[in-house]
Amino acid sequence: MPNSKKTKTSAIDYKLPVEGFVRMEGVRKVIPMSRSAILADIDAGRFPQPVHLGPRRVGFRVEEIRAYIADPAAFNGL
């Protein structure tokens, strides 16, 4: 009998899109931080700012997330 359960994409299997926006769930799959830590770093200016995509939807620019992954210290202005 085939397994009909949906499987979650693990962090290993997840790849950022080439361009566009990614939601918080996607960011957390490539950056090992909790949601609250990311939100605290956003407030402190140490993480890319989210962009409003709709009335109740935000996302992060993929280019900024890639820049953060490449060199978090440079993004933070350290």
C-alpha positions in Angstrom: 0.0 0.0 0.0 1.6 3.3 -1.0 2.3 5.9 1.6 -0.2 8.8 1.0 1.0 11.0 3.8 2.5 14.3 2.8 6.2 14.6 3.7 7.7 17.9 4.8 10.6 19.2 2.8 13.7 18.9 5.0 16.3 21.7 5.3 18.6 19.5 3.2 16.1 19.2 0.3 15.0 22.9 0.3 16.7 25.3 -2.1 16.1 29.0 -2.3 14.5 30.1 -5.5 16.7 32.0 -8.0 14.8 35.2 -7.6 11.7 36.6 -6.0 10.5 36.3 -2.4 10.6 33.6 0.2 8.3 33.3 3.2 9.5 32.8 6.8 9.2 29.0 6.6 11.6 29.0 3.7 14.1 31.3 5.4 14.1 29.0 8.5 14.9 26.0 6.3 18.1 27.6 5.1 19.1 29.6 8.1 19.1 27.6 11.4 17.4 30.2 13.6 14.1 30.2 15.5 11.3 32.5 14.3 11.6 34.6 17.4 15.4 35.0 16.9 14.8 36.1 13.3 12.2 38.6 14.4 14.5 40.0 17.1 17.3 40.4 14.6 14.9 42.2 12.2 13.9 44.6 15.0 17.6 45.2 15.8 18.5 45.8 12.1 20.7 42.6 11.9 18.5 40.7 9.4 16.9 41.6 6.1 13.6 43.5 6.4 10.5 41.7 5.2 8.4 43.1 2.4 4.6 43.3 2.5 3.2 41.1 -0.3 -0.4 41.5 0.7 -2.6 42.6 3.6 -1.5 39.7 5.8 1.5 38.3 3.9 5.1 39.1 4.1 8.2 37.7 2.4 11.9 38.3 2.2 13.8 39.2 -0.9 15.8 36.1 -2.0 18.8 38.3 -2.9 19.0 39.8 0.6 18.7 36.3 2.2 21.5 35.0 -0.1 23.7 38.0 0.9 23.0 37.3 4.6 23.9 33.6 4.2 27.1 34.5 2.4 28.3 36.9 5.0 26.1 37.7 8.0 28.8 40.0 9.6 29.0 42.2 6.5 25.2 42.5 6.3 25.1 43.6 10.0 27.6 46.4 9.3 30.2 44.8 11.6 
